[in-house]
Amino acid sequence: MAFPGTGKIWMNGKLVEWKDATIHIASHVIHYGSGVFEGARCYATPRGSACFRLDAHMRRLQLSAKIYRMEYDLDLAGWENAVLETIRANAMKSCYIRPILYRGYESLGVNPFTCPVDAAIMLWDWGAYLGKEALEEGTDVKIASWARMAPNTLPAMAKSSANYANSALIKMEAITDGYSEGIALDVYGNVSEGSGQNIFIVRDGSVYTPPLGSSILGGITRDSVMTLARDLGYTVAESIVPREALYTADEVFVVGTAAEVTPIRSVDKIKIGAGRRGPITEALQRAFFDVVNGRVADTHGWLTYVYPEEASLRSQQAAAIHAR
Ligand SMILES: Cc1ncc(COP(=O)(O)O)c(C=O)c1O
């Protein structure tokens, strides 16, 4: 996913050329990881481009900023509009969306209060994060030797740049050892999450995922998948997941904006279920891709159309064809 190096980036309310979207080396965020960010996706649907759960993502950005005492003069609607404006300016049909709030250039003490809070929104093309094949075949993961952050150290609920130092250690270890992804335990030894995904297990027809107290990011895909699973009639529980519950699960899958819904076929070289995508994973994957790609009615109001007039026109045309 190399960057194209062209297009426009939103910086503090202005659209600037990609090559000009730079910050000073003395910016606080570069030295101390003092940033919070989001990762959302815009999908090409039959009614035009639509962002998936844009409101939830921008709300989480605001809450991450709140935890880190970062103030920025933009309300929720302002954030959503800024993202839509950036997509329109780049004329992208589908893209990955990366808004970031960070402590900028002023001084370099640890104290971030002296530095301004700056913001940017960038977009790029990002396909299947763990590979297209993994979506169908499943992928192989290992339990990381690194634990996720202990409670009351770095807040896992904030999507902060600093947390991704831990994620990078997990990811590098997994790749070096020949796996696509690492699954971290929390400091109590229970399953937490992947380096950039939440995790689910399926056992005897029910669906389980670790709770917020297991040092996870409260994923928006996780929330969506829990809702879709309930819609499909499955029992869903947020529950402590011991490491061995992964090995003995009927199915395991990870979810996230980047990874979408990706089946896991082995953990630490132990085959999960039949060693391929399981039926409940497949059903949830289908339900998820149907919603994000606008192939079914958006009953939960999860899609924000980039060009609302075009979307409503296309809906009217579809309704007219249907009525004939
Ligand atoms: C550590 C971590 N956990 C979980 C997730 C999934 O969150 P979401 O579904 O909101 O993208 C992500 C992705 O951003 C992540 O980085």
Ligand as a Chemical Component Dictionary entry (heavy atoms), coordinates in Angstrom:
data_LIG
# 
_chem_comp.id                   LIG 
_chem_comp.type                 NON-POLYMER 
_chem_comp.pdbx_formal_charge   0 
_chem_comp.three_letter_code    LIG 
# 
loop_
_chem_comp_atom.comp_id 
_chem_comp_atom.atom_id 
_chem_comp_atom.alt_atom_id 
_chem_comp_atom.type_symbol 
_chem_comp_atom.charge 
_chem_comp_atom.model_Cartn_x 
_chem_comp_atom.model_Cartn_y 
_chem_comp_atom.model_Cartn_z 
_chem_comp_atom.pdbx_ordinal 
LIG C1 C1 C 0 -5.465  -2.113 18.556 1  
LIG C2 C2 C 0 -6.719  -2.134 17.767 2  
LIG N1 N1 N 0 -7.757  -2.858 18.206 3  
LIG C3 C3 C 0 -8.916  -2.912 17.524 4  
LIG C4 C4 C 0 -9.076  -2.238 16.330 5  
LIG C5 C5 C 0 -10.385 -2.294 15.590 6  
LIG O1 O1 O 0 -11.058 -1.087 15.737 7  
LIG P1 P1 P 0 -12.060 -0.553 14.619 8  
LIG O2 O2 O 0 -12.992 -1.662 14.320 9  
LIG O3 O3 O 0 -12.741 0.597  15.243 10 
LIG O4 O4 O 0 -11.243 -0.198 13.448 11 
LIG C6 C6 C 0 -8.019  -1.483 15.831 12 
LIG C7 C7 C 0 -8.155  -0.754 14.569 13 
LIG O5 O5 O 0 -8.159  0.410  14.519 14 
LIG C8 C8 C 0 -6.818  -1.412 16.568 15 
LIG O6 O6 O 0 -5.782  -0.697 16.116 16 
# 
loop_
_chem_comp_bond.comp_id 
_chem_comp_bond.atom_id_1 
_chem_comp_bond.atom_id_2 
_chem_comp_bond.value_order 
_chem_comp_bond.pdbx_ordinal 
LIG C1 C2 SING 1  
LIG C2 N1 SING 2  
LIG C2 C8 DOUB 3  
LIG N1 C3 DOUB 4  
LIG C3 C4 SING 5  
LIG C4 C5 SING 6  
LIG C4 C6 DOUB 7  
LIG C5 O1 SING 8  
LIG O1 P1 SING 9  
LIG P1 O2 DOUB 10 
LIG P1 O3 SING 11 
LIG P1 O4 SING 12 
LIG C6 C7 SING 13 
LIG C6 C8 SING 14 
LIG C7 O5 DOUB 15 
LIG C8 O6 SING 16 
# 
